[in-house]
Amino acid sequence: MRDVFSLIWLALIGLFRSRASLQVEILTLRHQLNVLRRKSPQRLTFTSIDRLVFAGLYRLAPGVLDALKIVRPETVIRWHRAGFRAYWRWKSRPRGGRPKTPLEIRHLVREMSLANPLWGAPRIHGELLKLGIDVGQTTVAKYMARGRRPPSQGWKTFLHNHADGIASMDLFVVPTLSFRLLYGLLILQHDRRQILWLGVTAHPTAEWFSRQLTEAYGWKVQPRYIVRDRDAVYGDVFIRRLRAMGIRDRIHPVGRILPTPFLGGLHHLYVRV
Protein backbone atom coordinates (compact mmCIF):
# COMPACT_ATOMS: atom_id res chain seq x y z
CA MET A 1 0.00 0.00 0.00
CA ARG A 2 2.96 2.31 0.63
CA ASP A 3 4.00 1.91 -3.01
CA VAL A 4 0.55 3.04 -4.15
CA PHE A 5 0.71 6.20 -2.04
CA SER A 6 4.21 6.86 -3.37
CA LEU A 7 2.95 6.62 -6.96
CA ILE A 8 0.09 9.01 -6.21
CA TRP A 9 2.50 11.47 -4.58
CA LEU A 10 4.88 11.32 -7.55
CA ALA A 11 1.95 11.86 -9.94
CA LEU A 12 0.94 15.00 -8.05
CA ILE A 13 4.50 16.32 -8.07
CA GLY A 14 4.76 15.63 -11.79
CA LEU A 15 1.98 18.09 -12.47
CA PHE A 16 4.32 20.94 -11.53
CA ARG A 17 7.43 19.71 -13.31
CA SER A 18 8.58 20.70 -16.79
CA ARG A 19 8.05 18.44 -19.76
CA ALA A 20 11.79 18.09 -20.43
CA SER A 21 12.54 16.85 -16.91
CA LEU A 22 9.68 14.34 -17.14
CA GLN A 23 10.96 12.94 -20.43
CA VAL A 24 14.48 12.57 -19.02
CA GLU A 25 13.12 10.76 -15.98
CA ILE A 26 11.04 8.45 -18.16
CA LEU A 27 14.07 7.56 -20.28
CA THR A 28 16.12 6.91 -17.15
CA LEU A 29 13.46 4.62 -15.72
CA ARG A 30 13.13 2.73 -18.99
CA HIS A 31 16.87 2.16 -19.20
CA GLN A 32 16.90 0.88 -15.63
CA LEU A 33 14.11 -1.53 -16.55
CA ASN A 34 16.13 -2.76 -19.51
CA VAL A 35 19.07 -3.45 -17.19
CA LEU A 36 16.81 -5.24 -14.71
CA ARG A 37 15.36 -7.40 -17.46
CA ARG A 38 18.85 -8.64 -18.32
CA LYS A 39 19.72 -9.44 -14.69
CA SER A 40 16.35 -10.49 -13.21
CA PRO A 41 14.88 -14.03 -13.44
CA GLN A 42 12.67 -14.96 -16.38
CA ARG A 43 9.42 -15.12 -14.41
CA LEU A 44 8.50 -12.29 -12.05
CA THR A 45 5.91 -12.41 -9.28
CA PHE A 46 3.21 -9.74 -9.04
CA THR A 47 0.96 -9.06 -6.09
CA SER A 48 -2.69 -8.11 -6.31
CA ILE A 49 -1.78 -4.47 -5.71
CA ASP A 50 0.66 -4.59 -8.66
CA ARG A 51 -2.01 -6.02 -10.92
CA LEU A 52 -4.50 -3.38 -9.75
CA VAL A 53 -2.02 -0.58 -10.43
CA PHE A 54 -1.20 -1.80 -13.95
CA ALA A 55 -4.87 -2.41 -14.80
CA GLY A 56 -5.85 1.02 -13.43
CA LEU A 57 -3.15 2.79 -15.45
CA TYR A 58 -4.23 0.93 -18.57
CA ARG A 59 -7.83 1.97 -17.88
CA LEU A 60 -6.82 5.63 -17.58
CA ALA A 61 -4.47 5.66 -20.58
CA PRO A 62 -4.40 2.63 -22.90
CA GLY A 63 -1.24 4.02 -24.52
CA VAL A 64 0.87 2.91 -21.53
CA LEU A 65 1.14 -0.54 -23.11
CA ASP A 66 4.09 0.73 -25.14
CA ALA A 67 6.01 1.55 -21.93
CA LEU A 68 5.71 -1.93 -20.44
CA LYS A 69 9.01 -3.79 -20.11
CA ILE A 70 8.76 -6.34 -17.33
CA VAL A 71 5.28 -7.59 -18.27
CA ARG A 72 3.67 -8.23 -21.61
CA PRO A 73 0.78 -6.02 -22.77
CA GLU A 74 -1.44 -9.09 -23.22
CA THR A 75 -0.98 -9.91 -19.54
CA VAL A 76 -2.15 -6.46 -18.45
CA ILE A 77 -5.19 -6.71 -20.72
CA ARG A 78 -5.99 -10.13 -19.23
CA TRP A 79 -5.73 -8.66 -15.71
CA HIS A 80 -8.08 -5.85 -16.71
CA ARG A 81 -10.67 -8.29 -18.07
CA ALA A 82 -10.37 -10.48 -14.97
CA GLY A 83 -10.98 -7.44 -12.77
CA PHE A 84 -14.00 -6.49 -14.89
CA ARG A 85 -15.47 -9.99 -14.47
CA ALA A 86 -14.75 -9.97 -10.72
CA TYR A 87 -16.47 -6.60 -10.34
CA TRP A 88 -19.65 -7.68 -12.07
CA ARG A 89 -19.59 -11.02 -10.26
CA TRP A 90 -19.57 -9.06 -7.01
CA LYS A 91 -22.22 -6.70 -8.36
CA SER A 92 -24.60 -9.55 -9.27
CA ARG A 93 -23.99 -11.64 -6.16
CA PRO A 94 -27.13 -13.19 -4.63
CA ARG A 95 -28.67 -11.04 -1.92
CA GLY A 96 -31.05 -13.49 -0.33
CA GLY A 97 -34.16 -14.41 -2.28
CA ARG A 98 -36.94 -16.92 -2.02
CA PRO A 99 -36.79 -18.98 1.19
CA LYS A 100 -36.31 -22.71 0.78
CA THR A 101 -39.15 -25.10 1.49
CA PRO A 102 -38.51 -27.05 4.71
CA LEU A 103 -37.57 -30.69 4.32
CA GLU A 104 -40.59 -31.87 6.34
CA ILE A 105 -43.02 -30.14 3.97
CA ARG A 106 -41.28 -31.62 0.94
CA HIS A 107 -41.56 -35.12 2.40
CA LEU A 108 -45.21 -34.49 3.27
CA VAL A 109 -46.04 -33.41 -0.29
CA ARG A 110 -44.33 -36.48 -1.69
CA GLU A 111 -46.10 -38.85 0.71
CA MET A 112 -49.50 -37.30 -0.05
CA SER A 113 -48.95 -37.63 -3.80
CA LEU A 114 -47.88 -41.28 -3.43
CA ALA A 115 -50.80 -42.15 -1.15
CA ASN A 116 -53.31 -40.38 -3.42
CA PRO A 117 -52.18 -40.86 -7.05
CA LEU A 118 -55.39 -39.27 -8.41
CA TRP A 119 -54.79 -36.01 -6.57
CA GLY A 120 -53.24 -33.19 -8.47
CA ALA A 121 -51.31 -30.18 -7.28
CA PRO A 122 -54.47 -28.03 -6.62
CA ARG A 123 -55.99 -30.72 -4.39
CA ILE A 124 -52.81 -31.29 -2.37
CA HIS A 125 -52.31 -27.54 -2.09
CA GLY A 126 -55.81 -27.15 -0.67
CA GLU A 127 -55.24 -29.92 1.87
CA LEU A 128 -52.02 -28.30 3.02
CA LEU A 129 -53.78 -24.97 3.48
CA LYS A 130 -56.37 -26.73 5.68
CA LEU A 131 -53.50 -27.96 7.85
CA GLY A 132 -52.17 -24.41 8.18
CA ILE A 133 -49.15 -24.96 5.90
CA ASP A 134 -48.78 -21.89 3.71
CA VAL A 135 -47.03 -23.08 0.56
CA GLY A 136 -47.55 -22.21 -3.12
CA GLN A 137 -49.21 -24.49 -5.63
CA THR A 138 -46.17 -24.40 -7.93
CA THR A 139 -44.02 -25.58 -5.02
CA VAL A 140 -46.42 -28.47 -4.44
CA ALA A 141 -46.24 -29.43 -8.12
CA LYS A 142 -42.45 -29.27 -7.95
CA TYR A 143 -42.10 -31.74 -5.09
CA MET A 144 -44.85 -34.18 -6.06
CA ALA A 145 -43.84 -37.72 -6.92
CA ARG A 146 -43.67 -38.34 -10.65
CA GLY A 147 -45.39 -41.49 -11.80
CA ARG A 148 -43.52 -43.67 -14.24
CA ARG A 149 -45.19 -43.95 -17.61
CA PRO A 150 -44.42 -46.54 -20.25
CA PRO A 151 -42.00 -45.20 -22.88
CA SER A 152 -43.82 -43.98 -25.96
CA GLN A 153 -42.64 -44.71 -29.46
CA GLY A 154 -41.07 -41.96 -31.52
CA TRP A 155 -42.16 -40.76 -34.93
CA LYS A 156 -39.56 -42.93 -36.67
CA THR A 157 -40.84 -46.06 -34.94
CA PHE A 158 -44.47 -45.08 -35.58
CA LEU A 159 -43.90 -44.58 -39.30
CA HIS A 160 -41.93 -47.83 -39.49
CA ASN A 161 -44.78 -49.77 -37.83
CA HIS A 162 -47.58 -48.23 -39.89
CA ALA A 163 -45.85 -47.56 -43.22
CA ASP A 164 -47.61 -50.49 -44.90
CA GLY A 165 -50.97 -48.78 -44.44
CA ILE A 166 -49.97 -45.29 -45.62
CA ALA A 167 -49.75 -44.00 -49.20
CA SER A 168 -49.18 -40.55 -50.68
CA MET A 169 -50.40 -38.90 -53.84
CA ASP A 170 -49.41 -35.65 -55.46
CA LEU A 171 -49.90 -33.75 -58.69
CA PHE A 172 -46.97 -32.28 -60.62
CA VAL A 173 -46.63 -30.32 -63.85
CA VAL A 174 -44.60 -31.44 -66.91
CA PRO A 175 -43.86 -28.77 -69.58
CA THR A 176 -43.58 -30.07 -73.13
CA LEU A 177 -41.48 -28.90 -76.07
CA SER A 178 -44.57 -27.42 -77.71
CA PHE A 179 -45.19 -25.22 -74.65
CA ARG A 180 -48.08 -27.34 -73.44
CA LEU A 181 -48.55 -28.40 -69.83
CA LEU A 182 -49.23 -31.99 -68.83
CA TYR A 183 -50.33 -32.92 -65.31
CA GLY A 184 -48.97 -36.06 -63.74
CA LEU A 185 -50.44 -37.97 -60.80
CA LEU A 186 -48.06 -40.04 -58.72
CA ILE A 187 -49.15 -42.51 -56.02
CA LEU A 188 -46.43 -43.76 -53.70
CA GLN A 189 -46.57 -46.62 -51.18
CA HIS A 190 -44.61 -45.82 -48.03
CA ASP A 191 -43.56 -49.27 -46.87
CA ARG A 192 -41.16 -49.93 -49.78
CA ARG A 193 -41.22 -46.41 -51.26
CA GLN A 194 -42.63 -47.95 -54.42
CA ILE A 195 -44.39 -46.01 -57.17
CA LEU A 196 -47.75 -47.72 -57.58
CA TRP A 197 -49.27 -45.53 -60.27
CA LEU A 198 -48.24 -42.77 -62.64
CA GLY A 199 -50.89 -41.09 -64.75
CA VAL A 200 -50.62 -38.15 -67.15
CA THR A 201 -53.37 -35.94 -68.55
CA ALA A 202 -53.78 -32.52 -70.08
CA HIS A 203 -57.11 -31.78 -68.34
CA PRO A 204 -57.18 -33.01 -64.72
CA THR A 205 -60.66 -33.39 -63.26
CA ALA A 206 -62.13 -35.03 -60.19
CA GLU A 207 -63.54 -37.86 -62.32
CA TRP A 208 -60.10 -38.51 -63.79
CA PHE A 209 -58.58 -38.67 -60.31
CA SER A 210 -61.25 -41.15 -59.24
CA ARG A 211 -60.52 -43.43 -62.21
CA GLN A 212 -56.78 -43.28 -61.54
CA LEU A 213 -57.31 -44.28 -57.92
CA THR A 214 -59.53 -47.19 -58.94
CA GLU A 215 -57.03 -48.44 -61.52
CA ALA A 216 -54.11 -48.10 -59.10
CA TYR A 217 -55.76 -50.31 -56.47
CA GLY A 218 -57.87 -52.47 -58.73
CA TRP A 219 -55.98 -55.70 -57.94
CA LYS A 220 -54.00 -54.52 -54.91
CA VAL A 221 -54.88 -54.08 -51.27
CA GLN A 222 -55.78 -50.47 -50.71
CA PRO A 223 -54.02 -48.55 -47.91
CA ARG A 224 -55.75 -47.42 -44.77
CA TYR A 225 -54.62 -43.81 -45.08
CA ILE A 226 -53.64 -41.70 -48.06
CA VAL A 227 -51.89 -38.34 -47.69
CA ARG A 228 -52.72 -35.53 -50.09
CA ASP A 229 -52.63 -31.74 -50.29
CA ARG A 230 -55.44 -29.18 -50.34
CA ASP A 231 -55.72 -28.94 -54.12
CA ALA A 232 -59.32 -28.13 -55.08
CA VAL A 233 -59.05 -30.23 -58.24
CA TYR A 234 -59.77 -33.43 -56.29
CA GLY A 235 -63.43 -32.49 -55.76
CA ASP A 236 -66.34 -34.27 -54.09
CA VAL A 237 -66.31 -37.12 -56.59
CA PHE A 238 -62.81 -38.11 -55.54
CA ILE A 239 -63.71 -37.86 -51.83
CA ARG A 240 -66.72 -40.14 -52.31
CA ARG A 241 -64.56 -42.67 -54.17
CA LEU A 242 -62.10 -42.71 -51.27
CA ARG A 243 -64.90 -43.33 -48.78
CA ALA A 244 -66.34 -46.11 -50.93
CA MET A 245 -62.95 -47.88 -51.07
CA GLY A 246 -62.53 -47.62 -47.30
CA ILE A 247 -59.59 -45.21 -47.47
CA ARG A 248 -59.30 -42.27 -45.09
CA ASP A 249 -57.51 -39.22 -46.49
CA ARG A 250 -55.18 -37.05 -44.45
CA ILE A 251 -54.73 -33.54 -45.81
CA HIS A 252 -51.24 -32.12 -45.52
CA PRO A 253 -51.38 -28.38 -44.64
CA VAL A 254 -48.64 -27.00 -46.90
CA GLY A 255 -45.68 -28.12 -48.96
CA ARG A 256 -44.95 -30.97 -51.29
CA ILE A 257 -46.35 -34.35 -50.29
CA LEU A 258 -44.02 -36.76 -52.07
CA PRO A 259 -40.30 -36.85 -51.31
CA THR A 260 -38.00 -34.80 -53.50
CA PRO A 261 -36.00 -37.79 -54.93
CA PHE A 262 -39.16 -39.04 -56.67
CA LEU A 263 -40.23 -35.67 -58.06
CA GLY A 264 -36.80 -34.22 -58.75
CA GLY A 265 -36.50 -35.87 -62.15
CA LEU A 266 -40.21 -35.82 -63.01
CA HIS A 267 -40.81 -32.17 -62.22
CA HIS A 268 -38.27 -30.97 -64.80
CA LEU A 269 -39.06 -33.60 -67.43
CA TYR A 270 -39.66 -32.32 -70.95
CA VAL A 271 -41.90 -34.47 -73.13
CA ARG A 272 -41.86 -34.23 -76.90
CA VAL A 273 -45.47 -33.77 -77.91
C-alpha positions in Angstrom: 0.0 0.0 0.0 3.0 2.3 0.6 4.0 1.9 -3.0 0.6 3.0 -4.2 0.7 6.2 -2.0 4.2 6.9 -3.4 2.9 6.6 -7.0 0.1 9.0 -6.2 2.5 11.5 -4.6 4.9 11.3 -7.6 2.0 11.9 -9.9 0.9 15.0 -8.1 4.5 16.3 -8.1 4.8 15.6 -11.8 2.0 18.1 -12.5 4.3 20.9 -11.5 7.4 19.7 -13.3 8.6 20.7 -16.8 8.1 18.4 -19.8 11.8 18.1 -20.4 12.5 16.9 -16.9 9.7 14.3 -17.1 11.0 12.9 -20.4 14.5 12.6 -19.0 13.1 10.8 -16.0 11.0 8.5 -18.2 14.1 7.6 -20.3 16.1 6.9 -17.2 13.5 4.6 -15.7 13.1 2.7 -19.0 16.9 2.2 -19.2 16.9 0.9 -15.6 14.1 -1.5 -16.6 16.1 -2.8 -19.5 19.1 -3.5 -17.2 16.8 -5.2 -14.7 15.4 -7.4 -17.5 18.9 -8.6 -18.3 19.7 -9.4 -14.7 16.4 -10.5 -13.2 14.9 -14.0 -13.4 12.7 -15.0 -16.4 9.4 -15.1 -14.4 8.5 -12.3 -12.0 5.9 -12.4 -9.3 3.2 -9.7 -9.0 1.0 -9.1 -6.1 -2.7 -8.1 -6.3 -1.8 -4.5 -5.7 0.7 -4.6 -8.7 -2.0 -6.0 -10.9 -4.5 -3.4 -9.7 -2.0 -0.6 -10.4 -1.2 -1.8 -14.0 -4.9 -2.4 -14.8 -5.8 1.0 -13.4 -3.2 2.8 -15.5 -4.2 0.9 -18.6 -7.8 2.0 -17.9 -6.8 5.6 -17.6 -4.5 5.7 -20.6 -4.4 2.6 -22.9 -1.2 4.0 -24.5 0.9 2.9 -21.5 1.1 -0.5 -23.1 4.1 0.7 -25.1 6.0 1.5 -21.9 5.7 -1.9 -20.4 9.0 -3.8 -20.1 8.8 -6.3 -17.3 5.3 -7.6 -18.3 3.7 -8.2 -21.6 0.8 -6.0 -22.8 -1.4 -9.1 -23.2 -1.0 -9.9 -19.5 -2.2 -6.5 -18.5 -5.2 -6.7 -20.7 -6.0 -10.1 -19.2 -5.7 -8.7 -15.7 -8.1 -5.9 -16.7 -10.7 -8.3 -18.1 -10.4 -10.5 -15.0 -11.0 -7.4 -12.8 -14.0 -6.5 -14.9 -15.5 -10.0 -14.5 -14.7 -10.0 -10.7 -16.5 -6.6 -10.3 -19.7 -7.7 -12.1 -19.6 -11.0 -10.3 -19.6 -9.1 -7.0 -22.2 -6.7 -8.4 -24.6 -9.5 -9.3 -24.0 -11.6 -6.2 -27.1 -13.2 -4.6 -28.7 -11.0 -1.9 -31.1 -13.5 -0.3 -34.2 -14.4 -2.3 -36.9 -16.9 -2.0 -36.8 -19.0 1.2 -36.3 -22.7 0.8 -39.1 -25.1 1.5 -38.5 -27.0 4.7 -37.6 -30.7 4.3 -40.6 -31.9 6.3 -43.0 -30.1 4.0 -41.3 -31.6 0.9 -41.6 -35.1 2.4 -45.2 -34.5 3.3 -46.0 -33.4 -0.3 -44.3 -36.5 -1.7 -46.1 -38.8 0.7 -49.5 -37.3 -0.1 -49.0 -37.6 -3.8 -47.9 -41.3 -3.4 -50.8 -42.1 -1.1 -53.3 -40.4 -3.4 -52.2 -40.9 -7.0 -55.4 -39.3 -8.4 -54.8 -36.0 -6.6 -53.2 -33.2 -8.5 -51.3 -30.2 -7.3 -54.5 -28.0 -6.6 -56.0 -30.7 -4.4 -52.8 -31.3 -2.4 -52.3 -27.5 -2.1 -55.8 -27.1 -0.7 -55.2 -29.9 1.9 -52.0 -28.3 3.0 -53.8 -25.0 3.5 -56.4 -26.7 5.7 -53.5 -28.0 7.9 -52.2 -24.4 8.2 -49.2 -25.0 5.9 -48.8 -21.9 3.7 -47.0 -23.1 0.6 -47.6 -22.2 -3.1 -49.2 -24.5 -5.6 -46.2 -24.4 -7.9 -44.0 -25.6 -5.0 -46.4 -28.5 -4.4 -46.2 -29.4 -8.1 -42.4 -29.3 -8.0 -42.1 -31.7 -5.1 -44.8 -34.2 -6.1 -43.8 -37.7 -6.9 -43.7 -38.3 -10.6 -45.4 -41.5 -11.8 -43.5 -43.7 -14.2 -45.2 -43.9 -17.6 -44.4 -46.5 -20.3 -42.0 -45.2 -22.9 -43.8 -44.0 -26.0 -42.6 -44.7 -29.5 -41.1 -42.0 -31.5 -42.2 -40.8 -34.9 -39.6 -42.9 -36.7 -40.8 -46.1 -34.9 -44.5 -45.1 -35.6 -43.9 -44.6 -39.3 -41.9 -47.8 -39.5 -44.8 -49.8 -37.8 -47.6 -48.2 -39.9 -45.8 -47.6 -43.2 -47.6 -50.5 -44.9 -51.0 -48.8 -44.4 -50.0 -45.3 -45.6 -49.8 -44.0 -49.2 -49.2 -40.6 -50.7 -50.4 -38.9 -53.8 -49.4 -35.6 -55.5 -49.9 -33.7 -58.7 -47.0 -32.3 -60.6 -46.6 -30.3 -63.8 -44.6 -31.4 -66.9 -43.9 -28.8 -69.6 -43.6 -30.1 -73.1 -41.5 -28.9 -76.1 -44.6 -27.4 -77.7 -45.2 -25.2 -74.7 -48.1 -27.3 -73.4 -48.6 -28.4 -69.8 -49.2 -32.0 -68.8 -50.3 -32.9 -65.3 -49.0 -36.1 -63.7 -50.4 -38.0 -60.8 -48.1 -40.0 -58.7 -49.1 -42.5 -56.0 -46.4 -43.8 -53.7 -46.6 -46.6 -51.2 -44.6 -45.8 -48.0 -43.6 -49.3 -46.9 -41.2 -49.9 -49.8 -41.2 -46.4 -51.3 -42.6 -48.0 -54.4 -44.4 -46.0 -57.2 -47.8 -47.7 -57.6 -49.3 -45.5 -60.3 -48.2 -42.8 -62.6 -50.9 -41.1 -64.8 -50.6 -38.1 -67.1 -53.4 -35.9 -68.6 -53.8 -32.5 -70.1 -57.1 -31.8 -68.3 -57.2 -33.0 -64.7 -60.7 -33.4 -63.3 -62.1 -35.0 -60.2 -63.5 -37.9 -62.3 -60.1 -38.5 -63.8 -58.6 -38.7 -60.3 -61.2 -41.2 -59.2 -60.5 -43.4 -62.2 -56.8 -43.3 -61.5 -57.3 -44.3 -57.9 -59.5 -47.2 -58.9 -57.0 -48.4 -61.5 -54.1 -48.1 -59.1 -55.8 -50.3 -56.5 -57.9 -52.5 -58.7 -56.0 -55.7 -57.9 -54.0 -54.5 -54.9 -54.9 -54.1 -51.3 -55.8 -50.5 -50.7 -54.0 -48.6 -47.9 -55.7 -47.4 -44.8 -54.6 -43.8 -45.1 -53.6 -41.7 -48.1 -51.9 -38.3 -47.7 -52.7 -35.5 -50.1 -52.6 -31.7 -50.3 -55.4 -29.2 -50.3 -55.7 -28.9 -54.1 -59.3 -28.1 -55.1 -59.1 -30.2 -58.2 -59.8 -33.4 -56.3 -63.4 -32.5 -55.8 -66.3 -34.3 -54.1 -66.3 -37.1 -56.6 -62.8 -38.1 -55.5 -63.7 -37.9 -51.8 -66.7 -40.1 -52.3 -64.6 -42.7 -54.2 -62.1 -42.7 -51.3 -64.9 -43.3 -48.8 -66.3 -46.1 -50.9 -63.0 -47.9 -51.1 -62.5 -47.6 -47.3 -59.6 -45.2 -47.5 -59.3 -42.3 -45.1 -57.5 -39.2 -46.5 -55.2 -37.1 -44.5 -54.7 -33.5 -45.8 -51.2 -32.1 -45.5 -51.4 -28.4 -44.6 -48.6 -27.0 -46.9 -45.7 -28.1 -49.0 -45.0 -31.0 -51.3 -46.4 -34.4 -50.3 -44.0 -36.8 -52.1 -40.3 -36.9 -51.3 -38.0 -34.8 -53.5 -36.0 -37.8 -54.9 -39.2 -39.0 -56.7 -40.2 -35.7 -58.1 -36.8 -34.2 -58.8 -36.5 -35.9 -62.1 -40.2 -35.8 -63.0 -40.8 -32.2 -62.2 -38.3 -31.0 -64.8 -39.1 -33.6 -67.4 -39.7 -32.3 -71.0 -41.9 -34.5 -73.1 -41.9 -34.2 -76.9 -45.5 -33.8 -77.9 
